[in-house]
Amino acid sequence: VQLQASGGGLVQAGGSLKLSCKDREGRFSHVGMGWFRQDPGKDRGFVAAIAWSGDTTYYADSVKGRFTISRDNAKNTLTLQMNSLEPEDTAVYYCATTLRRLINTSVRNKGEYAYWGQGTQVTVSS
């Protein structure tokens, strides 16, 4: 598994979690990366994306202002800081990589991503 996601868990509404995605082989520091999430029986939906340099980010409207995506290329790690969590944020969260250095609004489509991590469960209780 090239991408290892971690940091999920159970948290009360209003709480915070920080997800991490480790690029175990150090292959993806030069391309855009993103986070998606999926509820059972639903399609995998876009959460956030970041360019290789970290200077461009995109967020789903539902998480804007609450979640922050960042990356540390020296440590081959992508993170998602999630604050003010809501029960609607409950899902399995997946990290993924594109094949492009720069990103645009097309990163909202899961078809833009070539490699996916295994997912980490986030559960927010009311």
Protein Blocks (a to p, Z undefined) as FASTA:
>chain_A
ZZdcehiacddehiacddddddfkopmmmbccddddddehiacddfbdcdfkopaccddf
klgokaccdddfknopacdddehiafklgccddddddfbfbdcfklmpmklpfbdcebja
ddddZZ
